[in-house]
Amino acid sequence: MRSLLAPASNLVLDGAEGTLHYYPGCVPPAQADAWFATLRATVPWMSERRRMYDREVDVPRLTAGFTLEHGAVDDDRLGDGAARLILAEAAALAAHLCACEFTSVGLNLYRDGNDSVAPHNDKLHSIEKEAPIALLSLGAMRRMTITSKAAPRRHLQLDLEAGSLLVMSYATQLHFDHGIPKSRTPVGPRISLAFRRRPASAASPRPAP
């Protein structure tokens, strides 16, 4: 890895229901900006539709996903290879901080404050048991909400800065929902990368929050 940092984490959550570590400044600002620009321009972003209740609606963000083989992506959709190198470097950073080799990366592009993701937890069948999930943020800062599923309710809010990494333990998916709400304040575009370790039977990579 070049020019990547390994700062001390902020322990956001620690207990029997799981842990959340937030690492600000993992990627220096200039490099984070360059990564954002390249990924936004070269990743084959998809616009999806999903059925909600009795109608189909647009998913309020663009998505992409890739399988990782020993931290590397080999996919012709990534064009000249610059995005492939960025994803490999980001995967190496996440693996180093988490002591875990990830096997997939899912991406979301939030184009503005109208794009969002509803509160949810990762489906447990799609991640290897006890493996962490690492979320790298690029671009504009967006707020993540983290809410416990059972009483007594806990409501946390975390501003995800460009170049930061959020590490969620497996247990948090059992006890908490997380999401990115719409923003009433104008905000620029953001890309998130979610690194997961998937069981061999899992389907294609899922995007990130």
MDAnalysis code that builds the backbone (N, CA, C; Angstrom):
import MDAnalysis as mda
import numpy as np

u = mda.Universe.empty(627, n_residues=209, atom_resindex=np.repeat(np.arange(209), 3), trajectory=True)
u.add_TopologyAttr("name", ["N", "CA", "C"] * 209)
u.add_TopologyAttr("resid", np.arange(1, 210))
u.add_TopologyAttr("resname", ["MET", "ARG", "SER", "LEU", "LEU", "ALA", "PRO", "ALA", "SER", "ASN", "LEU", "VAL", "LEU", "ASP", "GLY", "ALA", "GLU", "GLY", "THR", "LEU", "HIS", "TYR", "TYR", "PRO", "GLY", "CYS", "VAL", "PRO", "PRO", "ALA", "GLN", "ALA", "ASP", "ALA", "TRP", "PHE", "ALA", "THR", "LEU", "ARG", "ALA", "THR", "VAL", "PRO", "TRP", "MET", "SER", "GLU", "ARG", "ARG", "ARG", "MET", "TYR", "ASP", "ARG", "GLU", "VAL", "ASP", "VAL", "PRO", "ARG", "LEU", "THR", "ALA", "GLY", "PHE", "THR", "LEU", "GLU", "HIS", "GLY", "ALA", "VAL", "ASP", "ASP", "ASP", "ARG", "LEU", "GLY", "ASP", "GLY", "ALA", "ALA", "ARG", "LEU", "ILE", "LEU", "ALA", "GLU", "ALA", "ALA", "ALA", "LEU", "ALA", "ALA", "HIS", "LEU", "CYS", "ALA", "CYS", "GLU", "PHE", "THR", "SER", "VAL", "GLY", "LEU", "ASN", "LEU", "TYR", "ARG", "ASP", "GLY", "ASN", "ASP", "SER", "VAL", "ALA", "PRO", "HIS", "ASN", "ASP", "LYS", "LEU", "HIS", "SER", "ILE", "GLU", "LYS", "GLU", "ALA", "PRO", "ILE", "ALA", "LEU", "LEU", "SER", "LEU", "GLY", "ALA", "MET", "ARG", "ARG", "MET", "THR", "ILE", "THR", "SER", "LYS", "ALA", "ALA", "PRO", "ARG", "ARG", "HIS", "LEU", "GLN", "LEU", "ASP", "LEU", "GLU", "ALA", "GLY", "SER", "LEU", "LEU", "VAL", "MET", "SER", "TYR", "ALA", "THR", "GLN", "LEU", "HIS", "PHE", "ASP", "HIS", "GLY", "ILE", "PRO", "LYS", "SER", "ARG", "THR", "PRO", "VAL", "GLY", "PRO", "ARG", "ILE", "SER", "LEU", "ALA", "PHE", "ARG", "ARG", "ARG", "PRO", "ALA", "SER", "ALA", "ALA", "SER", "PRO", "ARG", "PRO", "ALA", "PRO"])
u.atoms.positions = np.array([
    [0.854, -1.196, 0.000],
    [0.000, 0.000, 0.000],
    [0.885, 1.240, 0.000],
    [0.458, 2.289, -0.676],
    [1.229, 3.514, -0.666],
    [0.381, 4.652, -0.127],
    [0.970, 5.464, 0.713],
    [0.345, 6.683, 1.222],
    [-0.914, 6.418, 2.041],
    [-1.096, 5.208, 2.545],
    [-2.271, 4.916, 3.346],
    [-1.883, 4.875, 4.811],
    [-2.784, 5.354, 5.649],
    [-2.499, 5.496, 7.063],
    [-3.215, 4.418, 7.858],
    [-2.783, 4.216, 9.087],
    [-3.442, 3.289, 10.000],
    [-3.626, 3.986, 11.337],
    [-4.525, 4.977, 11.410],
    [-4.703, 5.747, 12.637],
    [-5.393, 4.925, 13.715],
    [-5.295, 5.437, 14.944],
    [-6.029, 4.807, 16.028],
    [-7.526, 4.964, 15.775],
    [-8.298, 3.963, 16.177],
    [-9.728, 4.004, 15.913],
    [-10.473, 4.695, 17.046],
    [-11.655, 5.181, 16.713],
    [-12.613, 5.626, 17.718],
    [-13.582, 4.474, 17.955],
    [-13.681, 4.017, 19.188],
    [-14.573, 2.912, 19.515],
    [-15.978, 3.470, 19.695],
    [-16.819, 3.257, 18.696],
    [-18.174, 3.814, 18.701],
    [-19.112, 2.956, 19.536],
    [-18.908, 1.663, 19.508],
    [-19.784, 0.724, 20.208],
    [-18.949, -0.452, 20.684],
    [-19.182, -0.877, 21.907],
    [-18.424, -2.001, 22.450],
    [-19.282, -2.720, 23.482],
    [-19.578, -3.979, 23.227],
    [-20.384, -4.731, 24.173],
    [-20.750, -6.088, 23.617],
    [-21.607, -6.789, 24.340],
    [-22.020, -8.129, 23.938],
    [-22.780, -8.118, 22.618],
    [-23.378, -6.964, 22.268],
    [-24.153, -6.864, 21.028],
    [-23.295, -6.491, 19.827],
    [-21.992, -6.371, 20.019],
    [-21.106, -6.112, 18.898],
    [-20.238, -4.885, 19.109],
    [-19.328, -4.674, 18.165],
    [-18.416, -3.533, 18.225],
    [-18.431, -2.771, 16.903],
    [-18.227, -1.465, 17.007],
    [-18.055, -0.589, 15.854],
    [-16.794, 0.234, 16.085],
    [-15.847, 0.120, 15.158],
    [-14.637, 0.928, 15.198],
    [-14.653, 1.886, 14.008],
    [-14.378, 3.146, 14.281],
    [-14.343, 4.160, 13.225],
    [-12.919, 4.685, 13.101],
    [-12.341, 4.532, 11.901],
    [-10.977, 4.975, 11.630],
    [-11.020, 6.182, 10.692],
    [-10.914, 7.406, 11.223],
    [-10.886, 8.574, 10.339],
    [-9.513, 8.715, 9.678],
    [-9.487, 9.303, 8.505],
    [-8.215, 9.635, 7.870],
    [-7.371, 8.467, 7.446],
    [-7.980, 7.341, 7.118],
    [-7.195, 6.196, 6.640],
    [-6.557, 6.472, 5.287],
    [-7.255, 7.226, 4.454],
    [-6.747, 7.596, 3.130],
    [-6.559, 9.113, 3.131],
    [-5.366, 9.614, 2.824],
    [-5.128, 11.061, 2.820],
    [-6.090, 11.778, 1.873],
    [-6.439, 13.044, 2.193],
    [-7.469, 13.760, 1.420],
    [-7.246, 13.785, -0.090],
    [-6.033, 14.103, -0.534],
    [-5.790, 14.192, -1.979],
    [-5.977, 12.839, -2.646],
    [-5.540, 11.780, -1.961],
    [-5.692, 10.446, -2.540],
    [-7.153, 10.007, -2.522],
    [-7.857, 10.342, -1.449],
    [-9.284, 10.017, -1.376],
    [-10.051, 10.714, -2.498],
    [-9.698, 11.976, -2.784],
    [-10.347, 12.710, -3.875],
    [-10.067, 12.050, -5.226],
    [-8.822, 11.618, -5.428],
    [-8.463, 10.972, -6.692],
    [-9.178, 9.634, -6.849],
    [-9.246, 8.872, -5.777],
    [-9.957, 7.595, -5.819],
    [-11.418, 7.824, -6.180],
    [-12.038, 8.815, -5.519],
    [-13.446, 9.110, -5.772],
    [-13.674, 9.443, -7.240],
    [-12.852, 10.336, -7.784],
    [-13.035, 10.771, -9.167],
    [-12.889, 9.608, -10.141],
    [-11.900, 8.752, -9.907],
    [-11.674, 7.622, -10.814],
    [-12.801, 6.614, -10.730],
    [-13.218, 6.262, -9.517],
    [-14.291, 5.274, -9.369],
    [-15.606, 5.808, -9.935],
    [-15.884, 7.075, -9.695],
    [-17.138, 7.631, -10.204],
    [-17.179, 7.586, -11.733],
    [-16.013, 7.815, -12.367],
    [-15.964, 7.904, -13.824],
    [-15.855, 6.549, -14.507],
    [-15.298, 5.532, -13.842],
    [-14.950, 4.300, -14.549],
    [-15.681, 3.049, -14.073],
    [-16.264, 3.064, -12.881],
    [-17.013, 1.886, -12.427],
    [-18.304, 1.754, -13.247],
    [-18.684, 0.557, -13.643],
    [-19.938, 0.361, -14.391],
    [-21.156, 0.403, -13.453],
    [-21.569, 1.589, -13.095],
    [-22.667, 1.763, -12.144],
    [-23.987, 1.270, -12.726],
    [-24.798, 0.678, -11.861],
    [-26.095, 0.143, -12.270],
    [-27.213, 0.893, -11.562],
    [-28.283, 1.141, -12.293],
    [-29.499, 1.692, -11.728],
    [-30.499, 0.551, -11.582],
    [-30.959, 0.314, -10.365],
    [-31.826, -0.832, -10.095],
    [-33.250, -0.387, -9.787],
    [-34.173, -1.330, -9.951],
    [-35.552, -1.145, -9.524],
    [-35.942, -2.305, -8.629],
    [-36.713, -2.002, -7.594],
    [-37.153, -3.033, -6.662],
    [-38.651, -2.886, -6.415],
    [-39.270, -4.003, -6.099],
    [-40.703, -3.976, -5.813],
    [-40.925, -3.633, -4.354],
    [-41.717, -2.625, -4.121],
    [-42.099, -2.229, -2.768],
    [-43.613, -2.167, -2.708],
    [-44.142, -3.006, -1.853],
    [-45.588, -3.110, -1.715],
    [-46.205, -3.505, -3.059],
    [-46.983, -2.622, -3.694],
    [-47.681, -3.026, -4.916],
    [-47.100, -2.386, -6.178],
    [-45.863, -1.840, -6.095],
    [-45.309, -1.201, -7.281],
    [-43.792, -1.295, -7.287],
    [-43.211, -1.088, -8.473],
    [-41.766, -1.056, -8.600],
    [-41.262, 0.375, -8.480],
    [-40.148, 0.545, -7.771],
    [-39.583, 1.883, -7.581],
    [-38.091, 1.835, -7.879],
    [-37.521, 2.992, -8.218],
    [-36.083, 3.096, -8.434],
    [-35.351, 3.009, -7.104],
    [-34.271, 2.246, -7.064],
    [-33.391, 2.240, -5.898],
    [-32.700, 3.601, -5.856],
    [-32.755, 4.312, -4.718],
    [-32.253, 5.692, -4.671],
    [-30.731, 5.789, -4.513],
    [-30.008, 5.183, -5.410],
    [-28.552, 5.241, -5.474],
    [-28.131, 4.343, -6.628],
    [-26.888, 4.469, -7.081],
    [-26.333, 3.574, -8.080],
    [-25.441, 2.553, -7.389],
    [-25.327, 1.358, -7.975],
    [-24.619, 0.274, -7.297],
    [-23.667, -0.441, -8.242],
    [-22.742, -1.170, -7.636],
    [-21.825, -2.049, -8.362],
    [-21.274, -3.058, -7.357],
    [-20.752, -4.186, -7.843],
    [-20.179, -5.188, -6.945],
    [-19.212, -6.094, -7.672],
    [-18.169, -6.506, -6.951],
    [-17.113, -7.325, -7.544],
    [-16.619, -8.368, -6.546],
    [-16.209, -9.499, -7.091],
    [-15.566, -10.532, -6.291],
    [-14.078, -10.223, -6.176],
    [-13.506, -10.513, -5.011],
    [-12.083, -10.335, -4.777],
    [-11.406, -11.697, -4.683],
    [-10.299, -11.839, -5.375],
    [-9.468, -13.038, -5.284],
    [-8.132, -12.626, -4.690],
    [-7.905, -12.996, -3.424],
    [-6.696, -12.598, -2.715],
    [-6.508, -11.082, -2.783],
    [-7.618, -10.355, -2.598],
    [-7.578, -8.913, -2.538],
    [-7.596, -8.208, -3.871],
    [-7.655, -8.942, -4.972],
    [-7.606, -8.327, -6.302],
    [-8.905, -8.574, -7.059],
    [-9.257, -7.608, -7.930],
    [-10.412, -7.722, -8.812],
    [-9.914, -7.956, -10.228],
    [-10.449, -8.970, -10.877],
    [-10.124, -9.214, -12.282],
    [-11.434, -9.173, -13.053],
    [-11.763, -8.000, -13.593],
    [-13.063, -7.804, -14.218],
    [-12.905, -6.852, -15.386],
    [-13.269, -7.287, -16.585],
    [-13.114, -6.471, -17.785],
    [-13.967, -5.214, -17.753],
    [-14.977, -5.186, -16.900],
    [-15.840, -4.009, -16.835],
    [-15.126, -2.798, -16.261],
    [-13.959, -2.997, -15.658],
    [-13.256, -1.894, -15.006],
    [-12.322, -1.143, -15.943],
    [-12.474, -1.304, -17.221],
    [-11.791, -0.455, -18.186],
    [-10.284, -0.554, -18.156],
    [-9.621, 0.605, -18.039],
    [-8.172, 0.653, -18.192],
    [-7.411, 0.128, -16.992],
    [-8.100, -0.229, -15.930],
    [-7.435, -0.859, -14.793],
    [-7.197, 0.045, -13.614],
    [-7.385, 1.380, -13.764],
    [-7.147, 2.281, -12.639],
    [-8.085, 1.959, -11.469],
    [-9.357, 1.709, -11.766],
    [-10.308, 1.372, -10.706],
    [-9.942, 0.048, -10.056],
    [-9.459, -0.896, -10.834],
    [-9.053, -2.193, -10.296],
    [-7.928, -2.022, -9.270],
    [-6.972, -1.161, -9.589],
    [-5.861, -0.919, -8.668],
    [-6.334, -0.237, -7.385],
    [-7.263, 0.703, -7.522],
    [-7.809, 1.387, -6.349],
    [-8.529, 0.401, -5.438],
    [-9.359, -0.470, -6.017],
    [-10.093, -1.433, -5.205],
    [-9.143, -2.397, -4.503],
    [-8.072, -2.785, -5.175],
    [-7.090, -3.676, -4.550],
    [-6.390, -2.980, -3.386],
    [-6.050, -1.706, -3.573],
    [-5.370, -0.959, -2.518],
    [-6.305, -0.739, -1.330],
    [-7.545, -0.416, -1.612],
    [-8.524, -0.236, -0.539],
    [-8.780, -1.547, 0.188],
    [-8.839, -2.657, -0.548],
    [-9.035, -3.968, 0.076],
    [-7.862, -4.317, 0.981],
    [-6.649, -3.964, 0.553],
    [-5.470, -4.238, 1.376],
    [-5.514, -3.441, 2.673],
    [-5.953, -2.188, 2.599],
    [-6.091, -1.370, 3.800],
    [-7.107, -1.978, 4.756],
    [-8.281, -2.350, 4.239],
    [-9.324, -2.941, 5.073],
    [-8.840, -4.249, 5.687],
    [-8.155, -5.072, 4.906],
    [-7.651, -6.354, 5.410],
    [-6.646, -6.131, 6.526],
    [-5.791, -5.116, 6.370],
    [-4.776, -4.836, 7.385],
    [-5.407, -4.406, 8.703],
    [-6.369, -3.488, 8.641],
    [-6.977, -2.977, 9.862],
    [-7.887, -4.003, 10.530],
    [-8.475, -4.900, 9.739],
    [-9.432, -5.880, 10.274],
    [-8.811, -7.250, 10.517],
    [-7.571, -7.456, 10.067],
    [-6.941, -8.771, 10.138],
    [-7.851, -9.822, 9.501],
    [-8.371, -9.491, 8.319],
    [-9.317, -10.362, 7.620],
    [-9.152, -10.162, 6.124],
    [-9.018, -11.247, 5.371],
    [-8.971, -11.145, 3.913],
    [-10.387, -11.184, 3.372],
    [-10.807, -10.098, 2.732],
    [-12.172, -9.988, 2.236],
    [-12.282, -10.591, 0.836],
    [-13.472, -11.100, 0.522],
    [-13.676, -11.789, -0.751],
    [-14.665, -11.070, -1.671],
    [-15.199, -9.927, -1.242],
    [-16.081, -9.170, -2.120],
    [-16.061, -7.704, -1.728],
    [-16.391, -6.866, -2.703],
    [-16.572, -5.443, -2.441],
    [-17.836, -4.994, -3.155],
    [-18.719, -4.338, -2.418],
    [-19.928, -3.757, -2.983],
    [-19.848, -2.244, -2.891],
    [-20.294, -1.564, -3.933],
    [-20.181, -0.106, -3.986],
    [-21.544, 0.541, -4.157],
    [-21.702, 1.699, -3.531],
    [-22.866, 2.557, -3.738],
    [-22.391, 3.936, -4.139],
    [-23.085, 4.549, -5.072],
    [-22.865, 5.943, -5.427],
    [-24.116, 6.737, -5.046],
    [-23.957, 7.603, -4.037],
    [-25.022, 8.515, -3.631],
    [-24.811, 9.819, -4.407],
    [-25.692, 10.112, -5.354],
    [-25.474, 11.237, -6.259],
    [-25.711, 12.587, -5.597],
    [-26.625, 12.631, -4.645],
    [-26.917, 13.857, -3.899],
    [-27.695, 13.467, -2.655],
    [-28.224, 14.473, -1.948],
    [-28.923, 14.195, -0.698],
    [-30.216, 13.428, -0.849],
    [-30.734, 13.302, -2.061],
    [-31.954, 12.524, -2.287],
    [-31.686, 11.026, -2.319],
    [-30.444, 10.639, -2.526],
    [-30.089, 9.213, -2.521],
    [-29.875, 8.747, -1.085],
    [-30.241, 7.507, -0.820],
    [-30.237, 7.018, 0.560],
    [-30.260, 5.497, 0.570],
    [-30.172, 4.936, 1.774],
    [-30.436, 3.518, 1.973],
    [-31.186, 3.379, 3.290],
    [-32.279, 2.628, 3.272],
    [-33.135, 2.485, 4.445],
    [-32.420, 1.680, 5.533],
    [-32.818, 1.864, 6.791],
    [-32.223, 1.078, 7.878],
    [-32.350, -0.421, 7.605],
    [-31.266, -1.149, 7.823],
    [-31.230, -2.574, 7.511],
    [-30.039, -3.201, 8.227],
    [-29.996, -4.515, 8.216],
    [-28.775, -5.228, 8.596],
    [-28.378, -6.131, 7.438],
    [-27.098, -6.445, 7.363],
    [-26.651, -7.378, 6.325],
    [-27.301, -8.730, 6.557],
    [-27.721, -9.369, 5.465],
    [-28.300, -10.702, 5.570],
    [-27.207, -11.693, 5.999],
    [-27.460, -12.402, 7.082],
    [-26.403, -13.216, 7.690],
    [-25.963, -14.351, 6.779],
    [-26.853, -14.827, 5.900],
    [-26.440, -15.913, 5.009],
    [-25.445, -15.440, 3.959],
    [-25.309, -14.105, 3.798],
    [-24.441, -13.577, 2.748],
    [-23.058, -13.188, 3.261],
    [-22.801, -13.350, 4.559],
    [-21.486, -13.054, 5.119],
    [-21.023, -14.233, 5.962],
    [-19.717, -14.442, 5.957],
    [-19.147, -15.545, 6.731],
    [-19.318, -15.271, 8.220],
    [-19.710, -16.293, 8.965],
    [-19.979, -16.120, 10.390],
    [-18.746, -15.595, 11.106],
    [-18.965, -14.578, 11.931],
    [-17.952, -13.916, 12.758],
    [-17.012, -13.012, 11.971],
    [-17.157, -12.927, 10.656],
    [-16.296, -12.031, 9.876],
    [-16.817, -10.593, 9.978],
    [-15.906, -9.602, 10.062],
    [-16.335, -8.200, 10.115],
    [-16.747, -7.685, 8.743],
    [-17.351, -6.507, 8.720],
    [-17.659, -5.772, 7.501],
    [-16.956, -4.426, 7.600],
    [-16.240, -4.034, 6.555],
    [-15.486, -2.778, 6.564],
    [-16.049, -1.845, 5.498],
    [-16.381, -0.613, 5.884],
    [-16.993, 0.363, 4.986],
    [-16.052, 1.546, 4.798],
    [-15.576, 1.739, 3.581],
    [-14.715, 2.865, 3.241],
    [-15.540, 3.947, 2.558],
    [-15.394, 5.197, 3.018],
    [-16.171, 6.310, 2.474],
    [-15.277, 7.240, 1.661],
    [-15.794, 7.695, 0.514],
    [-15.112, 8.647, -0.355],
    [-16.122, 9.718, -0.777],
    [-15.640, 10.927, -1.010],
    [-16.532, 11.992, -1.452],
    [-17.142, 12.751, -0.288],
    [-18.354, 13.233, -0.482],
    [-19.015, 14.062, 0.527],
    [-19.326, 13.263, 1.783],
    [-19.291, 13.946, 2.909],
    [-19.633, 13.304, 4.176],
    [-21.137, 13.054, 4.236],
    [-21.518, 11.871, 4.687],
    [-22.923, 11.539, 4.918],
    [-23.066, 10.945, 6.301],
    [-24.238, 11.107, 6.866],
    [-24.511, 10.627, 8.224],
    [-25.117, 9.236, 8.176],
    [-24.562, 8.325, 8.970],
    [-25.123, 6.988, 9.137],
    [-25.892, 6.949, 10.451],
    [-27.079, 6.353, 10.408],
    [-27.840, 6.110, 11.624],
    [-27.686, 4.646, 12.020],
    [-27.540, 4.407, 13.309],
    [-27.361, 3.057, 13.845],
    [-28.348, 2.906, 14.995],
    [-29.270, 1.950, 14.885],
    [-30.360, 1.825, 15.844],
    [-30.480, 0.381, 16.305],
    [-30.577, 0.186, 17.615],
    [-30.741, -1.164, 18.143],
    [-32.127, -1.697, 17.804],
    [-32.217, -3.003, 17.629],
    [-33.469, -3.624, 17.226],
    [-34.403, -3.881, 18.400],
    [-33.841, -4.030, 19.591],
    [-34.633, -4.390, 20.764],
    [-34.503, -3.319, 21.838],
    [-35.479, -3.278, 22.715],
    [-35.443, -2.347, 23.846],
    [-34.367, -2.805, 24.858],
    [-33.758, -1.848, 25.571],
    [-33.947, -0.403, 25.426],
    [-33.287, 0.107, 24.145],
    [-34.002, 0.929, 23.391],
    [-33.528, 1.405, 22.104],
    [-32.299, 2.289, 22.256],
    [-31.338, 2.076, 21.363],
    [-30.160, 2.938, 21.288],
    [-30.112, 3.551, 19.901],
    [-29.916, 4.857, 19.828],
    [-29.867, 5.565, 18.558],
    [-28.529, 6.284, 18.462],
    [-27.725, 5.874, 17.493],
    [-26.422, 6.484, 17.278],
    [-26.395, 7.150, 15.905],
    [-25.618, 8.213, 15.792],
    [-25.406, 8.878, 14.512],
    [-23.905, 9.064, 14.323],
    [-23.434, 8.763, 13.112],
    [-22.005, 8.837, 12.836],
    [-21.797, 9.481, 11.475],
    [-21.045, 10.572, 11.450],
    [-20.730, 11.253, 10.194],
    [-19.526, 10.565, 9.554],
    [-19.735, 9.987, 8.377],
    [-18.697, 9.216, 7.686],
    [-17.924, 10.143, 6.755],
    [-16.694, 10.445, 7.132],
    [-15.869, 11.377, 6.384],
    [-15.166, 10.682, 5.225],
    [-14.773, 11.464, 4.236],
    [-13.981, 10.931, 3.125],
    [-12.669, 10.367, 3.659],
    [-12.314, 9.180, 3.187],
    [-11.081, 8.541, 3.620],
    [-11.187, 7.766, 4.907],
    [-12.384, 7.682, 5.477],
    [-12.564, 6.964, 6.746],
    [-12.990, 5.527, 6.506],
    [-12.761, 4.692, 7.516],
    [-13.161, 3.289, 7.461],
    [-13.966, 2.970, 8.716],
    [-15.140, 2.393, 8.538],
    [-15.973, 1.934, 9.643],
    [-15.972, 0.415, 9.634],
    [-15.641, -0.189, 10.772],
    [-15.583, -1.645, 10.878],
    [-16.693, -2.107, 11.816],
    [-17.590, -2.925, 11.281],
    [-18.710, -3.469, 12.051],
    [-18.466, -4.946, 12.301],
    [-18.588, -5.357, 13.546],
    [-18.443, -6.777, 13.842],
    [-19.676, -7.538, 13.367],
    [-19.518, -8.841, 13.218],
    [-20.624, -9.699, 12.778],
    [-21.825, -9.555, 13.716],
    [-21.564, -9.466, 15.018],
    [-22.655, -9.425, 15.993],
    [-23.542, -8.203, 15.821],
    [-22.988, -7.094, 15.335],
    [-23.819, -5.904, 15.179],
    [-24.964, -6.133, 14.208],
    [-24.775, -7.029, 13.239],
    [-25.837, -7.300, 12.270],
    [-27.024, -8.023, 12.913],
    [-26.781, -8.667, 14.038],
    [-27.847, -9.341, 14.770],
    [-28.668, -8.368, 15.607],
    [-28.025, -7.304, 16.074],
    [-28.639, -6.455, 17.090],
    [-28.911, -5.020, 16.661],
    [-28.381, -4.593, 15.508],
    [-28.540, -3.205, 15.079],
    [-28.908, -3.112, 13.604],
    [-29.643, -2.062, 13.262],
    [-29.865, -1.674, 11.864],
    [-29.046, -0.417, 11.584],
    [-28.552, -0.300, 10.358],
    [-27.818, 0.898, 9.970],
    [-28.346, 1.392, 8.622],
    [-28.260, 2.687, 8.394],
    [-28.752, 3.251, 7.148],
    [-28.167, 4.628, 6.892],
    [-28.390, 5.129, 5.683],
    [-27.989, 6.481, 5.291],
    [-29.264, 7.224, 4.896],
    [-29.776, 8.111, 5.750],
    [-31.025, 8.805, 5.418],
    [-30.815, 9.893, 4.373],
    [-31.908, 10.309, 3.759],
    [-31.859, 11.446, 2.851],
    [-31.419, 12.693, 3.624],
    [-30.804, 13.621, 2.914],
    [-30.329, 14.854, 3.537],
    [-31.126, 16.045, 3.025],
    [-31.706, 16.813, 3.943],
    [-32.434, 18.021, 3.551],
    [-31.465, 19.133, 3.158],
    [-30.238, 19.060, 3.687],
    [-29.211, 20.037, 3.340],
    [-28.514, 19.580, 2.061],
    [-28.310, 20.463, 1.097],
    [-27.613, 20.059, -0.131],
    [-26.259, 19.426, 0.189],
    [-25.966, 18.333, -0.462],
    [-24.723, 17.601, -0.206],
    [-24.216, 17.024, -1.520],
    [-22.908, 16.939, -1.644],
    [-22.304, 16.422, -2.858],
    [-22.359, 14.910, -2.934],
    [-21.854, 14.320, -4.014],
    [-21.894, 12.870, -4.196],
    [-20.923, 12.143, -3.265],
    [-21.256, 10.916, -2.949],
    [-20.450, 10.068, -2.072],
    [-20.404, 8.669, -2.647],
    [-19.258, 8.002, -2.503],
    [-19.116, 6.591, -2.853],
    [-18.747, 5.828, -1.595],
    [-19.411, 4.720, -1.362],
    [-19.039, 3.833, -0.262],
    [-18.624, 2.477, -0.830],
    [-17.640, 1.881, -0.182],
    [-17.149, 0.554, -0.554],
    [-17.293, -0.342, 0.662],
    [-18.021, -1.436, 0.528],
    [-18.213, -2.374, 1.624],
    [-17.445, -3.656, 1.327],
    [-16.518, -3.977, 2.211],
    [-15.723, -5.196, 2.064],
    [-16.290, -6.261, 2.992],
    [-16.567, -7.421, 2.404],
    [-17.157, -8.524, 3.149],
    [-16.417, -9.814, 2.833],
    [-16.479, -10.727, 3.779],
    [-15.992, -12.084, 3.542],
    [-17.220, -12.967, 3.403],
    [-17.394, -13.552, 2.231],
    [-18.627, -14.241, 1.915],
    [-18.434, -15.755, 1.932],
    [-19.430, -16.508, 2.384],
    [-19.345, -17.965, 2.287],
    [-19.355, -18.408, 0.831],
    [-18.831, -19.582, 0.574],
    [-18.713, -20.061, -0.811],
    [-20.069, -20.160, -1.490],
    [-21.126, -20.359, -0.732],
    [-22.460, -20.545, -1.315],
    [-23.182, -19.238, -1.586],
    [-22.589, -18.088, -1.192],
    [-23.275, -16.806, -1.330],
    [-23.343, -16.378, -2.787],
    [-24.299, -15.494, -3.072],
    [-24.483, -14.988, -4.430],
    [-23.541, -13.817, -4.670],
    [-23.835, -13.005, -5.683],
    [-22.947, -11.910, -6.094],
    [-22.831, -10.861, -4.975],
    [-21.736, -10.074, -4.988],
    [-21.495, -9.089, -3.943],
    [-22.633, -8.069, -3.843],
    [-22.920, -7.662, -2.591],
    [-23.929, -6.646, -2.349],
    [-23.259, -5.293, -2.161],
    [-23.970, -4.213, -2.536],
    [-23.398, -2.890, -2.358],
    [-23.238, -2.516, -0.884],
    [-22.681, -1.317, -0.701],
    [-22.354, -0.835, 0.629],
    [-23.373, 0.180, 1.099],
    [-23.403, 0.436, 2.414],
    [-24.234, 1.533, 2.894],
    [-23.622, 2.876, 2.555],
])
